[in-house]
Amino acid sequence: MPGDPPRGVPRREFVRSSVAIGGAAALAACIESETETESEETTTDERQFPQGPADPSVLPERQHAWNEFLVTDPNGDTVLPRHQVLLLLEYTGSVPPSDGERSTVEGALRTVERAFERGTGGDAGATFNRGLLFTLGYAPGYFDRFDASLPTGLDLPSPDAVVDELDEDAAADDADALLVLVGDYGSVLLGAEAALTGETETVNGVDVEATLADVFDVVDRRTGVVGRGLPAEKLDRDAIADDAPLSMGYKSGYADTNPAEDRVTIEEGPFAGGTTQLASRLTIDLDRWYELNDERRAKQMFSTDHDAERVGSTGEALGSHSGIEEASTEDLEEKAAEHGCLGHGQKTARARDEEFRPRILRRSESVATDPGSGVGMNFTSVQRGMEPFLDVRRAMNDDGGDIEAHRSGIVDFLEAERRATFLVPPRSHRALPTPRPE
């Protein structure tokens, strides 16, 4: 069985490049690089990683139930897997979908659930994720094909509506579905992708039962990496700390900045147990960001109460709590006048609920690695409805005082290129759902 992912920079660069390129040749090379076997040759049909349950029905009903299967850091905060593949899909099947088409989609998903354990397999002490986590979500445009409409209480605006609401120049993605694959081993993601898209007959020792290729075409493929050292390695910028987990330098997954999964789960209606998902491609002006000194970056990322010593080089010095309190969000005009800036954290915290709890769960802030991506980021989040995300973005855009945008948080260093919205149904309705499943 494989050990921890190799830490040598050349090998890590090779794996990252393989995931970004994709395809059967990249999969074979990635397996050879990431696994240790007694044989001199490794094939894609051998079992290389822990397999999932023979009966996937024992898995959680929530597709987005990831936290139990993620690595946790010494502070108890969840750590997202290193590698990510986003497949934007166009539906090519019949309307309404046939029972056979639904069986095909469910069979494809169950194949990879049997082939790879879910994330860490629930091992609370795991230091690396040897398995796979994924979600399949459906866009408002997919549901527009049906005569029936989505339940009135479901907050799922179109991506065009989101872009218009935020007054952005971003393009609205028109994909019908989004498949998100994440894992610490690139070969796990590539193997799952090959199985789901019909490029292989066997994956990690499991026969491929069905593929998504019978009802979906891949219209866009995006990849990304996240984690200590990977942004500096990918972007090759001296200003980024060698152990920074994100391209802007700081850790973001604190216990107080991400809500519990219960808080982002739809509670009522036919999609109870599901969630909504936002997927964005952003560009980042890192050159201008790193023109700021350490003290200013700490304040603009967190709050005017923070400084470089308190935050540390990557945010780890804060421990499990970001240090953003309700008081941080008050009297922003006075704080802006005093400090000449405001913090991203203190601005967005204004969008928390009445008990000062966050309402969106970030599931990716990865550095984009797909060819031609430039200095980009794949941002995905899940929330009970899309309004919490819009509230957070409005809070980012509002500087709370009469100061220049580039001196307020991080909003002026980011630009949205593309936006998309999806419904991530519970597992029981994940295979080509209708707007009103029974």
VEXDREN-2710 file (C-alpha; in Angstrom, 1 decimal):
% VEXDREN-2710
k/r/px/py/pz
1/MET/0.0/0.0/0.0
2/PRO/1.2/3.6/-0.6
3/GLY/2.8/5.6/2.1
4/ASP/2.5/9.3/2.6
5/PRO/2.5/11.4/-0.6
6/PRO/6.1/12.0/-1.6
7/ARG/7.5/15.3/-0.3
8/GLY/10.3/15.8/-2.8
9/VAL/9.7/18.9/-4.8
10/PRO/10.5/17.4/-8.3
11/ARG/8.1/14.5/-7.6
12/ARG/5.4/16.8/-6.3
13/GLU/5.7/19.0/-9.4
14/PHE/5.4/15.9/-11.6
15/VAL/2.2/14.8/-9.9
16/ARG/0.7/18.3/-10.1
17/SER/1.5/18.5/-13.8
18/SER/0.0/15.0/-14.3
19/VAL/-3.3/16.0/-12.7
20/ALA/-3.4/19.2/-14.7
21/ILE/-2.8/17.4/-18.0
22/GLY/-5.1/14.4/-17.3
23/GLY/-5.6/11.4/-19.4
24/ALA/-4.6/7.7/-19.3
25/ALA/-0.9/8.3/-19.9
26/ALA/-0.8/10.9/-17.0
27/LEU/-2.7/8.4/-14.8
28/ALA/-0.2/5.6/-15.4
29/ALA/2.8/7.9/-14.8
30/CYS/1.2/9.3/-11.7
31/ILE/0.5/5.9/-10.2
32/GLU/4.1/4.9/-10.8
33/SER/5.3/8.1/-9.1
34/GLU/3.1/8.0/-6.1
35/THR/2.9/4.3/-5.1
36/GLU/5.4/1.8/-3.8
37/THR/5.0/-1.8/-5.1
38/GLU/7.2/-4.8/-5.2
39/SER/6.7/-5.1/-8.9
40/GLU/8.8/-3.0/-11.3
41/GLU/5.7/-2.1/-13.3
42/THR/2.4/-0.7/-12.1
43/THR/-0.8/-0.9/-14.0
44/THR/-4.0/1.0/-13.6
45/ASP/-6.1/-2.1/-12.9
46/GLU/-4.2/-3.1/-9.8
47/ARG/-5.4/-2.2/-6.3
48/GLN/-3.0/0.5/-5.1
49/PHE/-5.1/2.4/-2.5
50/PRO/-7.7/1.5/0.2
51/GLN/-11.0/0.5/-1.4
52/GLY/-14.4/1.8/-0.3
53/PRO/-17.3/-0.4/1.1
54/ALA/-18.7/-3.1/-1.1
55/ASP/-22.1/-1.6/-0.3
56/PRO/-21.9/2.2/-0.8
57/SER/-25.3/2.7/0.7
58/VAL/-23.6/2.7/4.1
59/LEU/-22.0/6.0/3.2
60/PRO/-23.5/9.3/4.4
61/GLU/-26.7/10.6/2.7
62/ARG/-25.2/14.0/2.4
63/GLN/-22.8/14.3/-0.6
64/HIS/-21.1/17.2/1.1
65/ALA/-20.5/15.3/4.4
66/TRP/-16.7/15.6/4.2
67/ASN/-15.5/16.9/7.5
68/GLU/-15.5/13.4/9.2
69/PHE/-13.3/12.2/6.3
70/LEU/-10.8/15.0/6.2
71/VAL/-7.4/15.3/7.8
72/THR/-7.3/17.6/10.9
73/ASP/-4.4/19.8/11.8
74/PRO/-2.9/20.0/15.3
75/ASN/-5.4/22.8/16.1
76/GLY/-8.3/20.5/15.2
77/ASP/-9.1/22.4/12.0
78/THR/-10.0/20.4/8.9
79/VAL/-7.4/20.4/6.1
80/LEU/-8.6/20.2/2.5
81/PRO/-7.0/17.7/0.2
82/ARG/-4.0/18.8/-1.9
83/HIS/-5.4/18.1/-5.4
84/GLN/-8.6/19.1/-7.0
85/VAL/-10.3/18.3/-10.4
86/LEU/-13.5/20.2/-11.5
87/LEU/-15.4/18.7/-14.4
88/LEU/-18.1/20.9/-15.9
89/LEU/-20.6/18.8/-17.7
90/GLU/-23.2/19.1/-20.4
91/TYR/-26.2/16.8/-20.1
92/THR/-26.8/14.9/-23.4
93/GLY/-29.5/12.4/-22.2
94/SER/-33.3/12.4/-22.7
95/VAL/-35.8/14.7/-20.9
96/PRO/-37.0/13.5/-18.6
97/PRO/-34.1/11.1/-17.9
98/SER/-35.0/7.4/-18.3
99/ASP/-34.6/4.9/-15.5
100/GLY/-31.8/3.4/-17.5
101/GLU/-29.9/6.7/-17.6
102/ARG/-30.3/7.2/-13.9
103/SER/-29.0/3.7/-13.3
104/THR/-26.0/4.5/-15.4
105/VAL/-25.2/7.6/-13.4
106/GLU/-25.7/5.9/-10.1
107/GLY/-23.6/2.9/-11.3
108/ALA/-20.7/5.2/-12.3
109/LEU/-20.7/7.0/-8.9
110/ARG/-21.0/3.7/-7.0
111/THR/-18.0/2.3/-9.0
112/VAL/-15.7/5.0/-7.7
113/GLU/-17.2/4.8/-4.2
114/ARG/-16.3/1.1/-4.1
115/ALA/-12.9/1.7/-5.7
116/PHE/-11.7/4.3/-3.2
117/GLU/-12.4/4.8/0.4
118/ARG/-14.1/8.1/1.4
119/GLY/-11.3/10.5/2.2
120/THR/-9.5/9.3/5.3
121/GLY/-12.0/6.5/5.8
122/GLY/-13.0/8.2/9.0
123/ASP/-9.6/7.7/10.6
124/ALA/-9.5/10.6/13.1
125/GLY/-5.7/10.4/13.3
126/ALA/-4.9/10.3/9.6
127/THR/-2.2/12.5/8.5
128/PHE/-2.9/12.1/4.8
129/ASN/-6.0/11.4/2.8
130/ARG/-5.6/8.1/0.8
131/GLY/-9.1/8.2/-0.6
132/LEU/-11.5/10.3/-2.6
133/LEU/-14.1/12.9/-1.9
134/PHE/-16.5/14.1/-4.5
135/THR/-19.8/15.8/-5.2
136/LEU/-22.1/16.0/-8.2
137/GLY/-24.2/19.1/-8.5
138/TYR/-26.8/20.3/-11.0
139/ALA/-27.2/23.8/-12.4
140/PRO/-30.4/25.8/-12.6
141/GLY/-30.1/25.4/-16.4
142/TYR/-30.3/21.6/-16.0
143/PHE/-33.6/21.9/-14.2
144/ASP/-35.0/24.3/-16.8
145/ARG/-35.5/21.4/-19.2
146/PHE/-38.3/20.1/-17.1
147/ASP/-42.0/21.2/-17.1
148/ALA/-42.0/21.4/-13.3
149/SER/-40.0/24.0/-11.4
150/LEU/-37.7/23.7/-8.4
151/PRO/-39.4/24.1/-5.0
152/THR/-40.1/27.8/-4.2
153/GLY/-38.2/27.6/-1.0
154/LEU/-35.0/26.5/-2.7
155/ASP/-32.5/29.4/-3.0
156/LEU/-30.7/28.6/-6.2
157/PRO/-30.4/31.6/-8.5
158/SER/-28.8/31.3/-12.0
159/PRO/-25.2/32.3/-12.3
160/ASP/-26.4/35.2/-14.5
161/ALA/-28.5/36.4/-11.6
162/VAL/-25.5/36.2/-9.2
163/VAL/-23.2/38.1/-11.6
164/ASP/-25.9/40.8/-12.1
165/GLU/-26.6/41.0/-8.3
166/LEU/-22.9/41.6/-7.7
167/ASP/-22.5/43.9/-10.7
168/GLU/-19.5/41.9/-12.0
169/ASP/-17.9/41.5/-15.4
170/ALA/-17.6/37.8/-14.8
171/ALA/-18.9/35.3/-17.3
172/ALA/-21.8/33.0/-16.2
173/ASP/-21.0/29.3/-16.8
174/ASP/-23.7/27.5/-18.7
175/ALA/-22.7/23.9/-17.7
176/ASP/-25.5/21.6/-16.6
177/ALA/-23.6/19.9/-13.8
178/LEU/-20.4/20.0/-11.9
179/LEU/-18.3/17.1/-10.6
180/VAL/-15.8/18.0/-7.9
181/LEU/-13.1/15.5/-7.1
182/VAL/-10.5/16.0/-4.4
183/GLY/-7.8/13.9/-2.8
184/ASP/-4.2/14.0/-1.6
185/TYR/-3.0/11.6/-4.3
186/GLY/-3.1/12.8/-7.8
187/SER/-3.5/9.2/-9.1
188/VAL/-6.6/8.7/-7.1
189/LEU/-8.2/11.7/-8.8
190/LEU/-7.0/10.7/-12.2
191/GLY/-8.2/7.1/-11.7
192/ALA/-11.6/8.2/-10.6
193/GLU/-11.9/10.6/-13.5
194/ALA/-10.8/7.9/-16.0
195/ALA/-13.5/5.6/-14.6
196/LEU/-16.2/8.2/-14.6
197/THR/-15.5/9.4/-18.1
198/GLY/-15.1/5.9/-19.7
199/GLU/-11.4/5.9/-20.2
200/THR/-10.7/2.7/-18.3
201/GLU/-12.4/-0.6/-17.6
202/THR/-10.9/-1.1/-14.1
203/VAL/-10.0/1.3/-11.4
204/ASN/-8.0/0.4/-8.2
205/GLY/-8.9/-3.2/-8.6
206/VAL/-12.6/-2.6/-9.2
207/ASP/-14.4/-3.3/-12.5
208/VAL/-16.1/-0.1/-13.9
209/GLU/-19.8/-0.8/-13.9
210/ALA/-20.9/2.3/-15.8
211/THR/-19.6/5.7/-16.9
212/LEU/-21.0/9.3/-16.9
213/ALA/-19.9/9.5/-20.6
214/ASP/-23.2/7.9/-21.7
215/VAL/-25.2/11.0/-20.5
216/PHE/-22.7/13.8/-20.1
217/ASP/-20.0/15.6/-22.1
218/VAL/-17.1/17.3/-20.4
219/VAL/-17.2/21.0/-21.5
220/ASP/-14.5/22.3/-19.2
221/ARG/-11.8/20.8/-16.9
222/ARG/-10.2/22.8/-14.1
223/THR/-7.5/21.7/-11.7
224/GLY/-5.9/23.1/-8.6
225/VAL/-3.6/22.5/-5.7
226/VAL/-3.7/23.7/-2.1
227/GLY/-1.6/23.1/1.0
228/ARG/1.8/23.9/2.5
229/GLY/4.4/24.7/0.0
230/LEU/2.3/24.1/-3.1
231/PRO/1.4/27.7/-3.9
232/ALA/5.0/28.8/-3.8
233/GLU/6.0/25.8/-5.9
234/LYS/3.4/26.3/-8.5
235/LEU/3.6/30.1/-8.8
236/ASP/7.4/30.4/-8.4
237/ARG/7.3/33.7/-6.4
238/ASP/9.9/34.5/-3.9
239/ALA/7.4/36.6/-1.9
240/ILE/5.2/33.6/-1.1
241/ALA/6.4/31.8/2.0
242/ASP/7.8/28.4/1.3
243/ASP/5.2/26.8/3.7
244/ALA/2.2/29.0/2.8
245/PRO/-0.9/26.9/2.2
246/LEU/-2.6/29.5/-0.1
247/SER/-1.3/31.9/-2.7
248/MET/-2.1/35.0/-0.6
249/GLY/0.1/33.5/2.2
250/TYR/-2.3/32.8/5.0
251/LYS/-4.2/29.8/6.3
252/SER/-8.0/30.4/6.1
253/GLY/-9.7/27.3/7.6
254/TYR/-10.1/28.3/11.2
255/ALA/-12.7/26.7/13.5
256/ASP/-14.6/30.0/13.7
257/THR/-14.6/30.9/10.0
258/ASN/-16.2/27.7/8.6
259/PRO/-19.7/26.6/9.9
260/ALA/-20.7/23.1/10.8
261/GLU/-22.1/21.0/7.9
262/ASP/-25.5/21.1/9.6
263/ARG/-25.5/24.9/9.1
264/VAL/-25.2/24.6/5.3
265/THR/-27.6/21.7/4.8
266/ILE/-31.0/22.1/3.3
267/GLU/-33.5/21.2/6.0
268/GLU/-36.9/20.8/4.2
269/GLY/-38.4/19.8/1.0
270/PRO/-37.5/17.1/-1.5
271/PHE/-33.8/18.0/-1.5
272/ALA/-33.4/17.9/2.3
273/GLY/-29.9/16.7/3.1
274/GLY/-28.5/18.5/0.1
275/THR/-26.8/21.9/-0.2
276/THR/-26.2/24.6/-2.8
277/GLN/-22.7/25.1/-4.3
278/LEU/-21.0/28.1/-5.8
279/ALA/-18.1/27.6/-8.1
280/SER/-15.9/30.5/-9.3
281/ARG/-12.7/31.0/-11.2
282/LEU/-10.9/34.1/-9.8
283/THR/-7.7/35.9/-10.8
284/ILE/-5.4/37.3/-8.1
285/ASP/-3.1/40.3/-8.4
286/LEU/-0.3/38.8/-6.3
287/ASP/2.3/41.3/-7.5
288/ARG/0.4/44.2/-5.9
289/TRP/-0.6/42.1/-2.8
290/TYR/3.0/41.3/-2.0
291/GLU/4.1/45.0/-2.5
292/LEU/2.4/45.5/0.9
293/ASN/4.6/44.9/3.9
294/ASP/4.0/42.0/6.4
295/GLU/2.2/44.3/8.8
296/ARG/-0.3/45.7/6.2
297/ARG/-1.0/42.3/4.7
298/ALA/-1.9/40.9/8.2
299/LYS/-4.3/43.7/8.8
300/GLN/-5.9/43.6/5.4
301/MET/-6.4/39.8/5.5
302/PHE/-7.7/39.6/9.1
303/SER/-8.5/42.9/10.9
304/THR/-7.2/46.2/12.1
305/ASP/-6.7/44.5/15.5
306/HIS/-4.2/42.1/14.0
307/ASP/-0.5/42.5/13.3
308/ALA/2.3/40.5/11.8
309/GLU/3.6/39.1/15.1
310/ARG/0.2/38.0/16.2
311/VAL/-0.6/36.3/12.9
312/GLY/2.7/34.8/12.1
313/SER/4.1/34.2/8.6
314/THR/1.2/32.0/7.4
315/GLY/-1.6/32.6/10.0
316/GLU/-0.6/29.5/12.1
317/ALA/0.3/31.6/15.1
318/LEU/-3.4/32.3/15.6
319/GLY/-4.1/28.7/16.5
320/SER/-7.6/27.4/15.8
321/HIS/-9.4/30.8/16.0
322/SER/-9.0/33.6/13.5
323/GLY/-9.2/36.3/16.2
324/ILE/-12.2/38.0/14.5
325/GLU/-14.7/39.0/17.2
326/GLU/-18.0/40.9/17.0
327/ALA/-16.2/44.0/18.1
328/SER/-14.0/43.7/15.1
329/THR/-17.0/44.4/12.9
330/GLU/-18.1/47.5/14.7
331/ASP/-17.3/51.2/14.1
332/LEU/-15.6/50.4/10.8
333/GLU/-15.5/54.0/9.6
334/GLU/-13.5/54.9/12.7
335/LYS/-11.2/51.9/12.3
336/ALA/-10.7/52.7/8.6
337/ALA/-9.8/56.3/9.4
338/GLU/-7.4/55.3/12.2
339/HIS/-5.6/52.5/10.3
340/GLY/-6.0/53.5/6.7
341/CYS/-7.4/50.1/5.8
342/LEU/-9.8/47.4/6.9
343/GLY/-9.4/43.6/7.1
344/HIS/-11.1/41.0/4.9
345/GLY/-12.0/39.0/7.9
346/GLN/-13.6/41.8/9.8
347/LYS/-15.6/42.9/6.8
348/THR/-16.9/39.5/5.8
349/ALA/-17.8/38.7/9.5
350/ARG/-20.6/41.2/9.2
351/ALA/-22.4/38.6/7.1
352/ARG/-22.5/36.0/9.9
353/ASP/-25.8/35.1/11.5
354/GLU/-27.4/36.5/14.7
355/GLU/-25.2/34.3/16.8
356/PHE/-22.1/35.4/15.0
357/ARG/-21.6/32.1/13.2
358/PRO/-20.5/31.9/9.5
359/ARG/-23.0/30.7/6.9
360/ILE/-20.8/29.5/4.0
361/LEU/-18.5/26.6/4.1
362/ARG/-15.4/27.0/1.8
363/ARG/-14.5/23.8/0.1
364/SER/-11.7/25.1/-2.2
365/GLU/-9.4/28.1/-2.5
366/SER/-6.9/26.2/-4.7
367/VAL/-4.3/27.6/-6.9
368/ALA/-5.4/26.9/-10.5
369/THR/-3.0/24.6/-12.3
370/ASP/-4.9/23.8/-15.6
371/PRO/-2.9/24.9/-18.7
372/GLY/-3.3/28.7/-19.4
373/SER/-4.8/29.4/-16.0
374/GLY/-2.3/32.1/-15.1
375/VAL/-2.5/33.3/-11.5
376/GLY/-5.9/32.0/-10.8
377/MET/-7.9/30.4/-8.0
378/ASN/-10.7/27.8/-8.0
379/PHE/-13.1/29.0/-5.3
380/THR/-16.0/26.7/-4.3
381/SER/-18.3/27.0/-1.3
382/VAL/-21.4/25.2/0.0
383/GLN/-24.3/27.0/1.8
384/ARG/-28.0/26.3/2.5
385/GLY/-29.0/28.8/-0.1
386/MET/-27.1/31.3/-2.3
387/GLU/-28.1/34.4/-0.3
388/PRO/-25.4/33.8/2.4
389/PHE/-22.7/33.8/-0.3
390/LEU/-24.2/37.0/-1.7
391/ASP/-24.2/38.6/1.7
392/VAL/-20.5/37.7/2.2
393/ARG/-19.5/39.1/-1.2
394/ARG/-21.5/42.3/-0.5
395/ALA/-19.7/42.6/2.7
396/MET/-16.4/42.2/0.9
397/ASN/-17.3/44.9/-1.6
398/ASP/-18.4/47.4/1.0
399/ASP/-15.4/49.0/2.6
400/GLY/-17.4/50.4/5.6
401/GLY/-15.8/53.8/5.2
402/ASP/-14.5/56.4/2.8
403/ILE/-11.2/54.7/1.9
404/GLU/-9.7/53.4/-1.4
405/ALA/-10.8/49.9/-2.4
406/HIS/-7.2/48.6/-2.5
407/ARG/-6.7/49.6/1.1
408/SER/-9.8/47.6/2.2
409/GLY/-9.4/43.9/2.7
410/ILE/-8.5/41.8/-0.3
411/VAL/-11.5/42.5/-2.7
412/ASP/-9.5/44.8/-5.0
413/PHE/-6.8/42.1/-5.5
414/LEU/-9.4/39.6/-6.7
415/GLU/-11.4/39.5/-9.9
416/ALA/-14.1/37.0/-10.7
417/GLU/-13.7/35.5/-14.2
418/ARG/-16.5/32.9/-14.1
419/ARG/-19.4/32.1/-11.8
420/ALA/-21.6/29.0/-11.6
421/THR/-24.3/27.8/-9.2
422/PHE/-25.4/24.2/-8.5
423/LEU/-27.7/22.2/-6.3
424/VAL/-25.9/19.3/-4.7
425/PRO/-28.7/16.8/-3.9
426/PRO/-28.5/14.1/-1.2
427/ARG/-27.1/10.9/-2.5
428/SER/-30.5/9.3/-2.9
429/HIS/-31.4/12.0/-5.6
430/ARG/-27.9/12.5/-7.1
431/ALA/-28.5/10.6/-10.3
432/LEU/-30.3/13.0/-12.7
433/PRO/-32.9/14.4/-10.4
434/THR/-36.1/16.0/-11.5
435/PRO/-37.1/19.4/-9.9
436/ARG/-39.6/17.6/-7.6
437/PRO/-38.2/14.1/-6.8
438/GLU/-40.5/11.9/-4.8
END
